[in-house]
Amino acid sequence: MKKELLEWLKAFIVALVVVLTINIFVTPTTVFSISMNPTLVEGDVLLLQKSNNFKRGDIVSFKSDLVLRASDLEKLNPIQKIIAKKVPNKNLIKRIIGMPGDSILIENAEVFVNGEKLEEVYIGSETIGFTFIEEIPENQYFLMGDNRSHSTDSRSPLVGTISEDKIIGKSVLRLFPISKAGTVE
């Protein structure tokens, strides 16, 4: 009996070490909005790589100052609801459009980065609004959803540019639904 208990304890410790190691480098997240359509849809489960090496076009999740509403809480699983009571802010998923030092101009439904029109084959709706940023500050990123007419992103003063330390990680894989599993562009 003692030997069997010791084996179970060893297996538990190994499993715990594996889970903790994975959580140091990657984390799963679920898409809860339409702001990244058509690239990502509600219910997609992503694997995020914890990183500080980002490039334009990366899809990242970040901690925002926006507070979860009652309708947002309804979509969460029981564990996420417990976490949301302690940290009621939304984690958002957006695409990196502007890097530190870049200039951004959005007008007439077009996005210009450093004076050059950005070719965006991934967007799901017309880019609305006017935005001009002469220079994105150091360690800050300009992020937008792919569904531009239904995305609260860096164009909004509620979000603004995002500090690198608020970025949770970048998307490396879609895990669910199985039929769409794989890398996300």
Secondary structure, 3 states (H helix, E strand, C coil): CHHHHHHHHHHHHHHHHHHHHHHHHEEEEECCCCCCCCCCCCCCEEEEECCCCCCCCCEEEEEEEEECCHHHHHCCCHHHHHHHHHCCEEEEEEEEEECCCCCEEEECCEEEECCEECCCCCCCECCCCCEEECCCCCCEEEEECCEHHHCCCCCCCCCCCEEHHHEEEEEEEEEECHHHCECCC
